Amino acid sequence: MLAGGVATAAALALGYPPVIVAATPLVGVSSLLCAVWTTFADFLQAFQRVRVTATVGTIAGLVVTVVSVTVAWAGGGAVALAASYITGPLITSVGLGYLVAGRLATPVRMQWNTSEFRRLLTDSRSLALQLGLNALRDRGEQLLEPRFLGIEAFGFFAAGMMPLDRLEAIPDSLNTSYFTSIARSHGGRGSPDRARHDVRQLLVASLAACLAASFTMSAFAPLIARLLFRGGAGMAEFVMMVTVWALPLAALSGSMASVLQATGHHRQAARAGIVSTLVGSGSSLALIALIG
């Protein structure tokens, strides 16, 4: 709510056109619903209800795709399109909330607890800093790269990065599936020895799946580039074929970060993520500035 309010006030203060001022609070509503459904999803995943969580998310994704495409095709405009994107998190919140209430057999109520908020914020400060730096890196690169590369070259670069962005759902899904079993094996009455089997399985499965995806994407990159672009396909193809090999590395780093978090080592995982973000962002911008 705070973020949505600040964004709307900023849009008004900076004198943006009315269409942007009207769309901004709608995005804030969507963010608020995302806070609700991710909480419900975490609860269900903690009880290893991964399949039902994924099913609800898939249905919501299909609905928001159909609604947003229909609105765009009908010429609804930017505000109507922003409103259409609320359908996804709304359906997910209602669906997962129904499942949570069924499991708890009691109504879900909101509770204001300042001391608990303070404890949660204190415990999560390392992860919050890491996620904040990641967001700044992504936005900063989007701001600076067009200046270094030129807007046309940046367009081909952004398109070439899309397959990698989409394929990162593979390691993310595997990490989600294994997270609770590793945490359960390690914590409570479990032991590190019992968790090792799940950790080994996660690393092997994630690496194998991502290597297969990278090989497949490399083979189809020329065809995809030609379908996307009439001119400049060679540049987009090159970016696809190079960047997709970051996927196996992302699988390993993501799996190890997930294992550290599942075994209670949040701060160590966050520190490693912060260092990699700072070093990686500096290296990326330096290389782009030097050799394009």
N, C-alpha and C positions, 0 to 999 in steps of 0.2 A: 504493500500500500504506500509505504514511504517512497519507494523508487518510482512508482507510477505518478505520485503527486509531484515529485521533484522534476521528472521528465516533462510533465504537462506544464508546470510553471516555467520551466526553461524554454519550452516551445513558445509560450506566450511572451516571455520576456525578450526573446531573440527576434520576435516579429515574424515568425514563420507564417506562410499562407494558411487560411482557415482550414483547408483540407488536411494539412499536417497536424494542426492543433486539435482537430476533431478525431483524427486517427490515433493520436498518442495515448489518450486515456483508454482506448479500446485495447491497445497493446498492454497497458497496465493491468487491465482486467484479465487478459490472457495469462500474464505473469503470475497474478494472484491465484488463478486456478491451477497453474503449474505447481505452485507451492503446496496446494492441497493434494493434488493427485500423486506427486512424488513422495509425500509423507505416507499416503495410503500404500503406495507401491513398495516402499521400504518395509512397512509393517508386514505385508503379505510375503515379500521375498525372505524376510527373517524366518518365516515358517515354511520356506521352500515352496511357496505357491507361485513359482516362476511362470508356469504355463498359462494359468488363468490371467496373470498380470499381462503377459505378452499378448494373449488373445484380445483382451480389452483394448490394449494399445493399438493392435493391428486394426480392429474395427473402427476405432476413433480416427486412425490415420486414413483409412479408406473414405470415411465420411467427410473429413475435412478436405480431402483431395477433390472429391466429387462436388462438394458445395463451393469451394473456392474456384474451381474451373468453370462451374456453371455461372457464378457471379461475374467472372472475368469475361466469359463468352457473351453474357447478356449485356455487357457494358455497364456494370454496376458502379464502377469508379473505385477510387482508392479507399474511401471510408467504408463502403460496403464490403470491399475485399478484406479490410482489416477486421470487420465484424465477423466475416465468414470464418476467419481463422480461430475464432473463439470456440467454434463447435467442437474442435478436437479436444482441447483440455477440459471442456465442459462435459463431454461424453465420458472421458476417462475418469474425471473426478466423481461423477455420479455412479458409474459402473464399479470402480474400485471401492468407493464409499459403501455401496450396497454389500460387496463381498466382505469388507472389514466388519461392518455391523453384523453380518451373519455369523462371522467367526467369533466375534466378541459376545454375541447374544445380548447386547446392551447398546443403547443409543450412543453415538459418538458426539461428544459435546466439546466445545471450545473452552479452554481454561486459561485464565490470566494468572501467571505465576512469575513474578519478577525475579525471584532468587533462582528459579530453574532456568529462566532465559539467560541470566548472567552466567550460570554454570555452563550451559550449552555453548554460549558464545565464547567463553574462555577456553573450553576444551577444543573447540573447532577453529581457533584462531590461525593455527598453522595451515590447515587446509583452506581456510578462507583467503589467506594471503596468497597461497599458491593459485587458487582459482581466479583471484583478482588479477594477478600477474599474467595468467594465461589469457584472460579477456583483454587486458591492455596490449599484450603482444599481438593478438589477432587483429584488434582494431588499429593498432599502430602500423602493422605491416600493410593493412589495406589502405592506410592513409599515405604511407611513404613509398610503397612499391610503384604506384603509377607515376610518381615524380621521377624515380630512378629509371624506370623501364619505358615510360610513355604509355598512354592510356590504351592504345591498340595492343601492344605487346602484353600489357597486364591482363587484358581481356582473354588472350589466348592462354596465358599462364593460369589464370583463375579457372578457366574451363578445363585445362589439363589436370588441375588439382582435384576436380570434382570426384572422379572415381575413387581416389584415395580417401577423401572425406566420407564417401558412402560406405566403402569397404571397411572402415574402422568400426562399423557396427558388429563385425564378426568377433574381434577380440573383446569388445564391450559386452556382448551377449554371453560369451563364455565366462568372462569374469563374474558377471551377475549370477550365472548358474552355479558356479563353484564357490562363491563367496561364503554363503551360509554354512555349507558343509565343512569348509576349512575352519571357519570360526568355531563351529560346534565340536569338531574333532580336536581342536587345539585348546579350547577353553573349557570351563566347567570341570567335568570329570575326565576330560580328554587329556591328550599329551602331544608334544611336538612330534613324537614318533608316529602317532596315529594320523596326524595331519600330512605327513610327508607323502603318503600315497596320493592324496587329492592334489597336493601341490604339483607332484610329478605329472599327474594326468592333465592338469590344467596347462602346464607349460608345453607338453608334447602336443596336445590337441590344438591349442591356440597357434603354435608355430606351424604345425602341419597344415591347418586350414588356411592360414594366411600365406604360406608359401604357394599352396595350390591356387589361391585367388590371385596372387601376384603373377604367376606363370600364365594363367588364363587371361588376365588383363593385358599383359605384354603382347600376347598373341593377337588379341582383338583390338589393340590400340589404333593401328592404321585404319581399320574399318570404322571405328567409332569417330575418329578425327575427321574422316571424309564425310561421314553423315552429318556431323555438327557444323562443319565449315566448308565453304566452297573455295575460299582462299585462306592461306595460312595454316592449312591442316598439318603441314610438316612440323611447325613449331608446337602445336597442341599435342601431336603424337609424341614428340620428343619428351615433352613435360610429363605426359602420362607414363611413358615407358620408364622414365627415371624415378619419378616420385612414388610410383606404386611399390617400389622396393623398400620404401620406408615402413610398409605395413608389417613385415615380419619383425622388424625392430620394435615397432609400436606394440606388437603382440607380446614380445618378451618383457619390455619395460612396463606395459600395462598390467601384465600378469603378476610381475614381481611387486609392483605397487599395491595391487589388490591383495596379495598374500600378506604383505606387511600390515595393511589396514585390518585384514581379517584376524590377525594375531595380536592386535592391540598396539602396533607400532606406527600410529598415525603420524606422529611428529617426524620420525625418521623418513617416512615416505614423502611427507610434504617438503622437508628440507631438500631431499634429492630432486624433487620436482621443481622447486624454486631455482636451484642451481642450474638444472638443465634448461629451464626456460630462459634465464638470463644469458647463459653462454650461447644457447641455440639462437636466440633472437639477435644477439650481437654478431654472431658469425654469419647468419643469414643476410642481414643488412649490409655487412662489410663485403660479402661475396657479390651480392647484387650490385652494389655501388662500383665494385672493381671490374667485374666481368659480365654483368648483365644477367 
